[in-house]
Structures are given as structure tokens and as C-alpha cells.
Amino acid sequence: MENLKLDDFTKYKFLSGVKYSPNGKKAGFIVHRMDVEENCYLSNLWIYDIEKESYNKLTSFGKETSFIWLNDCENILFPSIRDENDREKADQGEIFTQYYRININGGEAEKAFKIPLKVEAIRQIDENNFLIIGEYNINKVNLNDLEGKEREEQAKKIKDEKDYEVLDEIPFWSNGDGFTNKNRNRLYIYNTEKNLLNPITDEYTNVLNFNLSADKTEIVFIANSYKGKMPLNDDIYIYCIKSGELKKVSPYEYFNYEYVNFMSKETLIFLGSSMKNYGVNENSKFYKMDMKTNETICLTEGKDFSTWDSVGSDSRYGNSQHILKDGRYIYFITTEMDNSYINRIDENGNIKKITKGKGSVDGFDVINGNVIMIAMRRLKLEELYKIDNEKEVQITDFNGWVIYDKKLSRPERINVETAPGVTIEGWILKPVDFEDGKKYPAILDVHGGPKTVYGEVFFHEMQYWANHGYAVFFCNPRGSDGRGNEFADIRGKYGTIDYDDLMKFTDAVLEKYSFIDKDR
């Protein structure tokens, strides 16, 4: 075995976006890898055949970062810019999303349709209609609508104004997205036959997520509307596709709604919090609402868990599903202590833990109760897994070479009491090729967030240090996720109790591990 190198990071494969075909016979997912010379990620679509238990690469262009299955179960729709003409238009400042269609049984991808928006999410309603969330900015001119001299003038204006931004609302910036001033995610129905884009929400309403009813006649979504300053609360709306009626159905006025879906024609399930006790980062609860009476009950009263994966790693890329409906259940991820799990809940509030393995679940899909997921287990990087008779079965082996060929340091757990009744979880990675009697420098690694956690999953940076003569120690101080609201809540205490935990943990590590050179 050889030492882990810094540039080994550029050889890893990252998985995202796993989705079953509508009939459950196939699953698609995206595999990302780095292109160092071009300073970008190359992303391609792969298909897993459930019956044959085999997977193969479907696209090779390197730009396929997302996709949806079409209702026929044979074709996949994905956005990409592939031809020179589209690339030139995009360089001029024209905003659009070009979709391609590809058959999973073979053949070249063909242009399907072009939407004059930056599409953030898309769902097929029927053969000719799609429900989309598209980015809209009331201050920006869309070159799609212009021709000739007017187009040339506006294209020049866009180019001239690229070096500054007008900021007149808050927030005006989002990590990963850059400037967001006046940007709104609007909900539309797009008709491919007529090439018609019909907006459901107005230019000041920001849609967070949506779901279709089982018969695809209604849309339920979460949104907020604002000018100047974005509110912390939002609302639930239902839109009737046939009549065009839009109505607000929020049972609570000042509430942070995170997810909503139809459990039946009469019942909604939603996830959210009032933010009254622990602010914007308060753990959400599940609620059931009767749409006829508006009667709402909390399904997880007394529960205190975060409903997302917050286990940290520097070896991920891409977006995946973290909550969804299948049959009579809502499936969702929780972070508990230093691991994340898939769970399900029914409309009576009964919860079952679906996965029990240590590590992190980075995304998943479910159809007819069959679970497929992207996960990190032990020191393995991301791979695709399925649940078979309540046991995890690894499907892919994109990153096995890291385990087989590279020297890795296994984390050793250290629990430290830092205050009366407060025990902090932590770990140490010894240097690889550790020798008794030898002194080693050490690095204290501190996670951000604050509401995230370290776990025992692969972390390239830490393993690289351990491969180059360093001990690495890290912990989850107060403010971290996975242990309930009270433990995570450090509003007004930043740099106090969390810092104390880190320093007491450091003292405990230095006392326990005499091989650490205290001067280094």
C-alpha cells in the first residue's frame, strides 16, 4: 500500500441524484470527477439495472449534472449545452435551459426543447406538460425575446454591466449561487407542444419546493413573497392545474415550512418549525393537516432530531433527494450523534428506522418500499447501495481503490466531559506507519456550521495530514448537530462554550496521547 497523495483527491468519483425509473426496473445516477486542466467537474449519467444487477455509463459529454425519468420509463431528460450555437448565445448573456432526451437502451441524445429560463427543478405532468421552477429576475432582460439591433444593444449592455451589481434588497448573496438580488424561483407549467410557458406565481414570489398530487391534477408548494427584505417565514399553497385556482392553505401564520406533500386527496403532511424556541435552526417536526377542516396535529411531538444529513466530509459533489413520499410513507434523513440514517413516517406518526449502518446517507430514492441510496460507510468514499431484507448491499465500486491501495488512519473515539452533564464526542487519527516512542506534531480540526457534525467517514484533508506525519484530532462541541435543539443552540454564545469544549477536548487529547509533541 502507498501513502495517500494530495492529488489523489482529483481521482475520486462523487455520486449524486439517484432516481428510480417510474416502473422501478432501473435507477439513474450522476457520477462526477475532476478535470484539473479545465478546473471543473465532469459529470455523466449512469444507469443501474435492478434485475441484471449491473450498471453502465449512459453519457460521455461531461455536462450532465441532473436528469429526470420520463413517464415512458425508457427515456431520460437532462439539461446541457452541447452545440456551438447554444454556447455562443449563453456567452452573449441569453438565459435558457436546453433539454436533451436520450433512450436508456442506446442511441444519441437529441434536443427535446429549450426553456427561456434557468431551470432549477422539473417534473413531468403528462406527455406535453412539465412543472418547473425557473429563476426569474425582474431587473434582467432576457435576450430570448429580442432580435436584430435591439438584441445586439441589450447583449452589449449585459456585457458592459458584468463588472458590477446593483444591490437593493437582502439577502443579496447566496453561497454557491453568488449574487441573488431580485432573483426569485417562480413556478411555471411549460407546454412543449405549444412552446408556452405559463407562470403560476408572480415575479416577487420565491418557491422553495413543490409536489404533485397522485393524479397530477394539483400542485402543493412552499413559497414566500417579498420586496426589499426576505422574511424568515413562508406559506403553503395549492394550485389546481385545470381551473388555475391558487389558494393559500397554511395552518400557521409565522412558520418555517420545509417540505409538504399530499398523503391523500384530503390530507397534507408537512415538515417545519415555529422557530419560537431555538430560532431559524430549530429542528423541524412533522405535521398532518386535514384540507377540509384545516385541523392540524403534530406527528412528532416530543421528538428532537434534525431532518437532514449534516455529517461532514470534503469528498462529495452534486445534489440528491433527502426527503420524499412513497406509498403511505414519507422517507427522510436524520442526523443522530455522528451518523445519518434513512427513516420513514406514516400519517399516524409511526416512525421506522430504515438504515442502521454507521456513516452518512448522502441521498436516496424509494419506490414500492425498495430503497436505493448514496452513502459513505466506514472509510469508503461514496458508493451506491440498496436495502435488501433490511441489510445494506453495496452496488458500485467506483472508489474501492482508495481502501485497497492507500494507507488510511482509522479514527479512534475519545469522549470528554467538558462541563457538568456535557460529554463531547471526538476522535483522533494517528499518523500512518505510527511508531511507538516517536513524537508527532498534531492538528486540531474544527468544523463549521455550527450545526453540522464530524463522524467517522472519509475526510481527504485529514487522511492526507495523517499520511504526512501528523496526528489529527477533532470533535463535536456544543453547537453541533445530532443531539437535539438545546445542544445545538449557541445563539449569543459563539466563541464561548464551543471554544471551551474545543480547548478541554484538546487538553484531554494531549494528556492521553503522550506521542503528541506539545510544542508542535
C-alpha positions in Angstrom: 0.0 0.0 0.0 1.2 3.5 -0.7 0.7 6.9 1.0 -2.3 9.0 0.2 -1.3 11.9 -2.0 -2.7 15.4 -2.2 -3.7 15.0 -5.8 -5.5 11.6 -5.2 -8.4 13.9 -4.4 -8.7 14.6 -8.1 -9.2 10.9 -8.9 -12.2 10.3 -6.6 -15.7 9.8 -8.0 -18.6 11.6 -6.4 -22.2 10.3 -6.8 -25.4 12.3 -6.7 -29.1 12.4 -7.8 -30.0 8.7 -7.7 -33.6 8.2 -9.0 -35.6 5.1 -9.9 -37.4 4.9 -13.2 -41.2 5.1 -12.8 -41.6 1.3 -13.0 -38.7 0.7 -10.6 -36.7 -1.5 -13.0 -33.8 0.9 -13.5 -32.1 3.6 -11.5 -30.2 6.6 -12.8 -27.5 8.5 -11.0 -24.7 11.0 -11.8 -21.0 10.3 -11.4 -18.7 13.4 -11.1 -15.0 13.6 -11.5 -12.5 16.4 -11.6 -10.9 17.9 -14.7 -7.8 19.6 -13.3 -6.6 21.1 -16.6 -10.0 22.8 -17.2 -10.6 23.5 -13.5 -14.1 21.9 -13.5 -16.1 18.8 -12.7 -17.1 16.4 -15.5 -20.5 14.8 -14.8 -22.0 11.9 -16.6 -25.2 9.9 -16.3 -25.1 6.2 -15.3 -27.9 3.5 -15.3 -28.2 0.7 -12.8 -30.3 -2.3 -14.0 -32.1 -3.7 -11.0 -32.8 -7.2 -12.4 -29.4 -7.7 -14.0 -27.6 -6.1 -11.0 -25.3 -4.2 -13.4 -24.5 -0.6 -14.1 -23.2 1.2 -17.1 -22.3 4.7 -18.3 -25.0 6.3 -20.5 -23.5 9.7 -21.4 -19.9 10.8 -22.0 -20.2 14.5 -22.7 -19.3 15.5 -19.2 -22.0 18.1 -18.7 -25.0 16.1 -17.4 -25.4 17.3 -13.8 -29.1 16.4 -13.3 -31.9 14.5 -15.0 -35.4 13.2 -14.7 -37.1 10.0 -16.0 -39.9 10.4 -18.5 -43.1 8.6 -17.9 -42.4 6.0 -20.5 -39.6 4.6 -18.4 -37.4 4.3 -21.5 -36.2 7.9 -21.9 -34.4 10.4 -19.7 -34.5 14.2 -19.9 -31.4 16.2 -18.9 -30.2 19.8 -19.4 -27.0 20.5 -21.2 -25.3 23.0 -23.6 -23.8 20.8 -26.3 -23.7 22.7 -29.6 -21.7 25.8 -30.5 -24.7 27.9 -31.4 -26.2 27.5 -27.9 -22.8 28.1 -26.3 -22.4 31.4 -28.2 -25.9 32.5 -27.1 -25.1 31.7 -23.5 -21.8 33.6 -23.8 -23.8 36.7 -25.0 -25.9 36.6 -21.9 -29.0 34.8 -23.1 -30.7 32.8 -20.3 -32.1 29.4 -21.2 -32.1 25.8 -20.4 -31.7 23.4 -23.3 -33.1 19.9 -22.6 -32.0 16.7 -24.3 -33.7 13.3 -24.5 -31.8 10.0 -24.5 -33.1 6.5 -24.6 -31.5 4.2 -22.0 -31.3 1.3 -24.4 -28.9 3.2 -26.8 -28.6 5.9 -29.3 -27.5 9.5 -29.3 -29.1 12.3 -27.2 -31.4 14.5 -29.1 -32.6 18.0 -28.5 -36.1 17.9 -26.8 -37.0 21.6 -26.0 -35.5 24.8 -24.8 -37.0 26.8 -21.9 -36.1 30.6 -21.8 -35.2 30.4 -18.1 -32.5 28.9 -15.8 -34.5 25.9 -14.7 -33.9 24.8 -11.1 -36.3 21.8 -11.0 -38.6 20.0 -13.4 -41.3 17.3 -13.2 -43.4 15.7 -15.9 -47.1 16.1 -15.7 -48.1 14.4 -18.9 -46.7 13.9 -22.4 -46.7 17.6 -23.3 -46.7 19.4 -19.9 -43.9 19.9 -17.4 -44.0 21.6 -14.0 -40.8 23.7 -13.5 -39.2 26.0 -11.0 -37.3 28.7 -13.0 -35.1 31.5 -11.9 -36.6 34.9 -12.7 -35.2 38.4 -12.2 -37.4 41.4 -12.8 -34.4 43.6 -13.5 -32.8 41.4 -16.1 -33.6 41.5 -19.8 -34.0 38.1 -21.5 -32.4 38.1 -24.9 -34.7 35.2 -26.0 -37.4 37.8 -26.6 -35.2 40.1 -28.8 -33.9 40.1 -32.4 -31.7 42.2 -34.6 -30.4 45.6 -33.4 -32.3 45.5 -30.2 -30.8 42.2 -29.3 -27.3 43.5 -30.1 -27.7 46.6 -28.0 -29.0 44.6 -25.0 -26.2 42.0 -25.3 -23.7 44.8 -25.2 -25.4 46.3 -22.2 -25.2 42.9 -20.4 -21.5 42.7 -21.2 -20.8 46.2 -20.1 -22.6 45.7 -16.7 -20.9 42.4 -15.9 -18.4 44.1 -13.6 -20.9 45.4 -11.0 -24.1 44.6 -9.3 -27.0 46.8 -8.0 -27.9 45.6 -4.6 -31.2 46.9 -3.1 -32.6 44.0 -1.1 -31.5 41.4 1.5 -30.3 38.8 1.2 -28.3 39.7 -1.9 -25.8 36.8 -1.9 -26.0 33.0 -1.5 -23.1 30.6 -1.1 -22.7 28.7 -4.3 -25.0 30.9 -6.3 -23.3 34.3 -6.0 -25.4 37.5 -6.2 -29.1 36.8 -5.8 -30.6 40.3 -5.7 -34.1 40.3 -7.1 -33.8 36.6 -8.1 -36.9 34.6 -7.5 -37.7 30.9 -8.1 -41.0 31.1 -9.9 -43.3 28.1 -10.6 -44.4 27.5 -14.2 -46.2 25.0 -16.3 -44.4 24.5 -19.7 -46.2 23.1 -22.7 -43.8 21.5 -25.2 -46.3 21.3 -28.0 -47.2 25.0 -27.9 -43.8 26.1 -26.5 -45.8 28.0 -24.0 -44.5 29.0 -20.5 -47.3 29.8 -18.1 -46.3 31.3 -14.7 -48.2 30.2 -11.6 -46.5 32.6 -9.2 -45.7 36.3 -9.6 -42.3 37.9 -10.0 -41.8 38.6 -6.3 -42.7 35.1 -5.0 -39.9 32.7 -4.3 -40.9 29.0 -4.5 -38.9 26.7 -2.2 -40.2 23.2 -3.3 -43.3 21.6 -4.8 -45.0 18.2 -5.2 -47.7 16.9 -7.5 -50.8 15.1 -6.3 -51.0 11.4 -7.2 -53.5 12.1 -10.1 -51.4 15.1 -11.2 -54.3 17.5 -11.0 -53.0 19.7 -8.1 -49.7 21.1 -7.0 -48.7 21.8 -3.5 -45.8 24.1 -2.8 -44.0 26.3 -0.3 -43.2 29.9 -1.1 -42.7 33.4 0.3 -43.3 36.7 -1.4 -41.3 39.9 -0.6 -39.8 43.2 -1.8 -36.7 44.5 -0.1 -36.2 42.1 2.8 -36.9 38.4 2.7 -39.0 37.1 5.6 -38.0 34.1 7.7 -41.4 32.6 7.4 -43.2 31.2 4.4 -46.6 29.6 3.4 -48.2 26.6 1.8 -50.2 26.9 -1.4 -52.3 24.6 -3.6 -52.8 25.2 -7.3 -55.4 23.4 -9.3 -54.0 22.7 -12.8 -57.4 22.6 -14.5 -59.1 25.6 -13.1 -56.0 27.7 -12.4 -57.1 28.4 -8.9 -54.4 29.3 -6.4 -55.1 29.3 -2.7 -53.0 29.6 0.5 -53.6 26.8 2.9 -51.0 27.4 5.6 -52.4 26.4 9.0 -49.8 28.6 10.9 -49.1 32.2 10.0 -45.5 32.6 11.2 -43.8 29.3 10.4 -40.8 27.9 8.6 -42.2 25.3 6.2 -39.5 23.0 4.8 -41.4 20.2 3.0 -45.0 19.5 2.0 -46.8 16.7 0.2 -50.2 15.1 -0.4 -50.8 12.0 1.7 -54.2 11.7 0.1 -56.8 13.9 -1.6 -57.8 15.2 1.9 -54.6 15.2 3.8 -51.3 17.1 3.7 -48.1 16.1 5.5 -45.6 18.9 6.1 -42.3 19.5 7.9 -41.4 22.7 9.7 -40.9 24.7 12.8 -42.3 27.8 14.5 -38.7 29.0 15.3 -40.1 30.2 18.6 -37.8 28.3 20.9 -34.5 27.9 19.1 -34.6 30.3 16.1 -34.1 29.6 12.4 -32.1 26.5 13.1 -34.7 24.8 15.2 -35.3 21.2 14.5 -38.4 20.7 12.4 -41.4 18.4 13.2 -43.9 16.6 11.1 -47.5 17.7 10.9 -50.7 16.3 9.4 -53.4 18.7 8.1 -56.9 18.0 7.1 -57.5 20.1 4.0 -61.3 20.2 4.5 -61.3 21.4 8.1 -57.7 22.9 8.3 -57.3 20.8 11.5 -53.6 20.3 12.1 -51.8 17.9 14.5 -48.1 17.4 15.2 -47.0 13.9 14.5 -43.6 14.1 16.2 -44.4 15.9 19.4 -41.6 15.1 21.9 -39.1 14.2 19.1 -36.0 16.2 18.7 -34.0 15.3 15.7 -32.6 17.1 12.6 -34.2 16.1 9.3 -31.1 16.2 7.1 -27.6 14.8 6.7 -25.1 17.0 8.4 -22.2 14.6 8.7 -19.2 16.4 7.3 -16.9 15.4 4.5 -14.8 17.1 1.9 -15.4 14.3 -0.6 -18.9 15.0 -2.0 -20.3 16.8 -5.1 -23.8 17.2 -6.6 -27.4 17.3 -5.3 -29.6 14.5 -4.1 -33.0 13.8 -2.6 -33.2 13.9 1.2 -37.0 13.6 1.7 -39.7 12.0 -0.5 -43.0 10.2 -0.4 -43.5 6.6 -1.4 -46.9 5.0 -0.9 -48.2 5.6 2.6 -44.9 6.9 3.9 -42.6 9.9 3.9 -39.0 8.9 3.9 -36.4 11.3 5.3 -32.9 11.5 6.7 -32.0 12.3 10.3 -28.6 13.1 11.8 -28.2 11.4 15.2 -25.0 11.9 17.1 -22.3 11.4 14.4 -24.3 9.3 11.8 -27.2 9.9 9.4 -30.0 7.5 8.7 -33.0 7.0 6.5 -36.3 6.8 8.3 -40.0 6.7 7.3 -43.1 8.1 9.0 -46.8 7.4 8.3 -49.7 9.7 8.7 -50.2 8.4 12.3 -46.7 9.4 13.3 -45.2 5.9 13.4 -41.5 6.1 12.7 -39.3 3.3 11.5 -35.5 3.5 11.0 -34.7 2.0 7.6 -30.9 2.1 7.7 -28.8 1.3 10.7 -25.2 1.4 9.4 -22.7 4.0 10.6 -21.6 6.8 8.4 -23.6 9.1 6.2 -26.5 8.8 3.8 -26.0 11.4 1.1 -29.1 10.9 -1.0 -31.7 8.2 -1.8 -34.8 7.2 -3.7 -37.6 4.8 -2.8 -40.2 3.0 -5.0 -42.7 0.4 -3.7 -40.6 0.3 -0.5 -37.4 -0.5 -2.3 -34.6 1.8 -1.1 -31.5 2.8 -3.1 -29.0 5.2 -1.7 -25.7 7.0 -2.0 -23.8 6.5 1.2 -20.4 6.7 2.9 -19.6 3.7 5.0 -16.6 3.3 7.3 -13.7 4.9 5.4 -15.2 4.2 2.0 -16.0 7.1 -0.3 -19.4 7.4 -1.8 -20.9 4.3 -3.4 -24.4 3.2 -4.4 -26.2 0.8 -2.0 -29.6 -0.9 -1.8 -31.5 -2.2 1.1 -32.2 -6.0 0.7 -34.1 -7.7 3.6 -33.1 -4.8 5.9 -29.4 -5.3 5.0 -27.3 -2.9 3.1 -25.8 -4.2 -0.2 -23.1 -2.3 -2.0 -23.8 -1.9 -5.7 -20.9 0.1 -7.1 -17.2 0.2 -6.6 -16.0 3.5 -8.1 -13.7 4.3 -5.2 -12.6 1.0 -3.8 -9.0 1.6 -4.8 -8.7 4.2 -2.0 -9.3 1.5 0.6 -7.3 -1.2 -1.2 -4.3 0.7 -2.3 -3.9 3.6 0.1 -2.7 3.8 3.7 -5.5 5.2 5.8 -5.7 6.0 9.5 -8.8 4.7 11.3 -10.4 7.1 13.8 -10.2 6.3 17.5 -13.1 7.6 19.6 -12.4 9.9 22.6 -15.3 11.1 24.7 -14.5 14.0 27.0 -16.7 15.6 29.8 -16.3 19.3 29.3 -18.9 20.6 31.7 -21.2 19.0 34.3 -23.5 16.7 32.3 -21.9 17.6 29.0 -19.8 14.9 27.2 -18.3 15.7 23.9 -17.7 13.2 21.1 -14.3 13.3 19.5 -11.7 11.2 17.6 -8.0 11.0 16.8 -6.3 9.8 13.7 -2.8 8.6 14.4 -0.2 9.1 11.8 0.0 6.2 9.4 3.1 4.0 10.0 2.9 5.1 13.6 5.9 4.1 15.7 5.8 3.8 19.5 8.3 6.1 21.2 8.3 8.7 18.4 6.9 12.2 18.8 4.5 13.6 16.2 3.0 17.1 15.6 -0.8 17.3 15.8 -3.6 19.3 14.2 -6.9 20.2 15.8 -9.5 20.3 13.1 -12.7 22.3 13.8 -15.9 22.0 11.8 -18.1 24.9 10.7 -21.8 25.2 10.7 -22.1 25.5 13.6 -25.0 23.0 13.2 -23.0 20.2 11.5 -21.1 17.2 12.8 -17.9 15.3 12.4 -18.2 11.5 12.1 -16.1 8.5 11.2 -16.5 8.9 7.4 -13.7 9.6 4.9 -12.2 13.1 5.0 -9.4 13.6 2.5 -7.7 16.6 4.2 -7.4 14.7 7.5 -6.2 11.5 5.9 -3.6 13.5 3.9 -2.3 15.0 7.1 -2.2 11.6 8.8 -0.2 10.3 5.8 2.4 13.0 6.2 3.3 12.6 9.8 0.6 14.4 11.7 -1.9 13.3 14.3 -5.3 14.8 13.7 -7.9 15.2 16.4 -11.4 16.6 16.1 -14.7 16.7 18.0 -18.3 17.9 18.0 -18.5 20.7 20.6 -21.7 22.4 21.7 -23.4 24.0 18.7 -23.1 20.8 16.7 -25.9 18.8 15.2 -27.3 15.4 16.1 -28.0 15.8 19.7 -31.2 17.9 19.8 -32.0 21.6 19.9 -30.6 22.5 23.3 -27.2 21.1 22.5 -27.1 22.9 19.1 -28.4 26.2 20.3 -25.4 28.6 20.9 -27.1 31.8 19.8 -25.4 34.6 21.7 -22.7 32.2 22.9 -20.5 31.9 19.8 -16.8 31.6 20.8 -17.7 30.8 24.4 -19.0 27.4 25.4 -18.0 25.9 22.0 -14.5 27.3 22.4 -14.3 25.9 25.9 -15.3 22.5 24.7 -12.6 22.6 22.0 -9.9 23.6 24.4 -10.9 21.0 27.1 -11.0 18.4 24.4 -7.5 19.4 23.3 -6.2 19.2 26.8 -7.7 15.7 27.2 -6.1 14.5 23.9 -2.7 15.9 24.9 -3.0 14.2 28.3 -4.0 10.8 26.9 -1.7 10.6 23.9 1.9 11.2 25.0 3.3 10.7 21.5 1.9 14.2 20.5 4.6 16.8 20.5 3.0 19.6 22.6 5.4 22.2 21.1 4.3 21.4 17.5 
